[in-house]
Amino acid sequence: MIQSVVVQGFQPVSDYPLLRFHREREGIVRETTQRALSSVLAASAPEYVLNDACLQEIRRLSESSAQEEVRDLGDWKRLWRSLGGKSKRELEHDLRALIADYTQDIAGGFNKQVYNFASQVVPPALSLLLSPEKPLQLPLQMLQPHKLLDSLAERLQVQGPLSHLRKLAEVGTLVCVPTHLSNLDSPVMGYALQAAGLPPTTYGAGKNLFTNPMLGFFMRNCGAYRVDRRIRHELYKDVLKTYSQVILERGYHSMFFPGGTRSRSGRVEGRLKLGLLGTALTATIEGFRREAGEATGGRVRPIFIVPVTVNQQLVLEAETLIADYLKETGRARFIIEDDESAQWRKVVDFARSMMTHTGAIVIRFGQPMDVLGHSLNEVGQSVGPHGQLVDLARYFWVQGKPQALPQRDAEYMNQTAVAIARAYRRETVLLPTHLLASVLWRRIGQALPGLDLYRRLRQPLDLHVPQADLLADVARLQTQLLHKRHHLGPRADGTPEQVVEAGLAAFASYHTEPAAIRTPSNAVSIGDRQLLYYYQNRVESLGDAE
Amino acid sequence: MSGLTVAVIGGGRWARALAGFLLHNQRRSQDRITRVLHYRPPRELVRAQEDNRSYADAAQTDIPAAAGEVPDVSAVDSAQQAERRQVTSIGVSELGQADVIFLAVPAPSVRKVLRLAAPHLHGAQTLIHAIGSVIPACEEHPHTTLISHAVGEETPIRKVGGLAGPALAPDLEEFAPAALVCGSRFDEVGTQAIQVLSGHSLLVYTTHDLIGVELSRAGSSVIALAAGVANILDLGTPARAILITRGAAELARIAVKLGAEERTFFGLAGVGEFVAATERRGSADFELGRLLGQRVPLPEALKQVGRVCDGPSMVREAHLLGHKFHVRTSIVSALYQLLHGKFDTKDALLALLSTDIHNERE
């Protein structure tokens, strides 16, 4: 019914909701502030909410240096000391002011000129700069920008039911939920959406990414909003969720990384964070309530969830992430700011390496679903298990009328998260590095039988796998994966020789110590075992199903 | 609280007992239940022999067809009898009117019945099943499936619950004191179960551990089977107590691997139900166990019981799952051997009652 399409070149959309963002921004901030305030006050008294926020922020700011904070330590201390003597009205005023400040801090921006520059000038410029072969042809290539783009399209492939998604983007609001491996994922997704002829989305990006002046400028003007993951108190999370819900209700296509953070282990995400994703559900219910006259406000277009896998032959931050994952439990960091993505040299090396490998990144869009995980037909109606139409509104009925019920909705969201995680495993595209790492990791397991993970990583081992054995392993793995209907990406679907060559070349081109090396005797010897483990985890996690 | 329209799907004794009990509750309190509907699926979908045959196929033995639907003899004099005639019988297309649906059909026909009903069901509905079995793996679905998962796969309904506990059909028919646990991930479902089911003779408890409720109920047929064997050999109450508690521990170990909570097996849904199911007047599986204990071959025993027996297929499933998860299963394995005629009854019983470990918590 729906065919996978590989996009070559651009078919950009010219009309999309973000174009009206600058006009609506103030209204969005006002609505978010008002609604966050009412919902917070409906659940708790202002002195408790402020007290909790103050104490958590005072503790955090006492322990770490302030960086682009909404309030500094002194402000928090003064506010906290004053809480006891204030009237309810004064407290509500303080709470409103705090929520308004947070909303202003979160709210993104969109500038068409900056977006057009970023999307039309940057990619060809990048491919030009990074083109490794034949530098003498540069002037010639500059005259033919479309050729450069073709070469970028070859490196970065986009797959999926794209024409279906384009239709859905016209009748509803898309919520893209990609897998997350690297800080490059959001720009890569930005490119993929454009290449697929899909509208740009707004998305939450870690506030730390905005501190880079160049990246920050683009992100601020390309639809990103700021998420400060250092702030742990509930009030901030409530404001953030309200903001997300408000922009979804207003029809802004969005993107969340439901893994919450980059996958440290390299595995495909199995457990998803439901916070922001849950706003797709709350916005949907709000829409039904407005339709039924239970709430006031503009019409909410149907919200469609689109699972996406971002599959990378090499991962920019692989070395840092896997090292962090392998640290003793409890010491792993939720936020990492000093990884490879913060080092220009590394980013350039990485990009150059990427440009030398065909199909280095494959972005695969999965089948879209409604907020409860139902399939969708061509016009965006929800479809049940045997193809019958399903009335989504009824799932939210309480005595015949749509209503939000937190416990029910949380459970609905759990089920949707399971559906997304299942889609991730189904839609993951494996590349040569994953296959090569997988067969070599199994060989390590056989050479060091009965040892736990840490010993397998550290025990001295000089392992050379003869070419013939390696090829047989790869062929077997390919057969197994295809039998289970997993997708093999460019080169990974080739002959075992091509897989091994492409994998080795990719490993050699970027990492400090390659994960595997060709020996003079035409065998393959193992290199950085942590990296082998990291890349093979992609394959291994596909078997985690159910 | 506003009244709910309740429907029961199923034609067997358990389904009829539920429908009768619901009708009784409706009489007592109209603002809890507005209507009780009863849908009997076509006979060819739910005949008892199919259940037994499907096990026979799996065990690769040839079993002659057992009797058809259960004769309604035992209920003739029950207190429900007069009321039961007044349950509204409906066609499948009217199922859409129900707020809460109880599903009580034999496990092998669950998918067929659900497929038939699916076009008429919708997302506002709750489905609570009262089926003491899981759906064994088959060609189309290569994994053991919980009934609740099958509901999700075959129908648009999301709010699913399961019932377990010490309440057999005769208890509902006679309004004898009994209790049920409704397991559901949704609070709403538990609230609805209490609203429509709880009455002067029936206590209804709720839990979020749906998987535990489903598996412990499925496990009760295994325990009942074992208790039947022990009963015919006149082993006495301690043997029954051992089977119940060690059986619960053994089944819980498997169930935990499938996502259940262990403690469910030691509550009403587990040990509570096991006690009731291993009584003299207990389930069909108990009768089957007694016949097997008398060395009646399985096909002949199934024929004699004449009711749906979940025991044999549940023993097989538990055996396979135990193997898959590397869980020690002494009682289940002994029953498995017994069902396959590989064990003399006496040896099997010795094996049933001898566990090779001595720490009770293991």
Interface residues (C-beta under 8 A of the other chain):
Chain A: L372 H374 G384 P385 H386 Q388 V390 D391 L392 R394 Y395 W397 Q399 L405 Q407 R408 E411 Y412 N414 Q415 E546
Chain B: S2 R115 A118 P119 H122 G123 A124 H143 G152 E153 E154 T155 P156 R158 K159 R185 F186 D187 E188
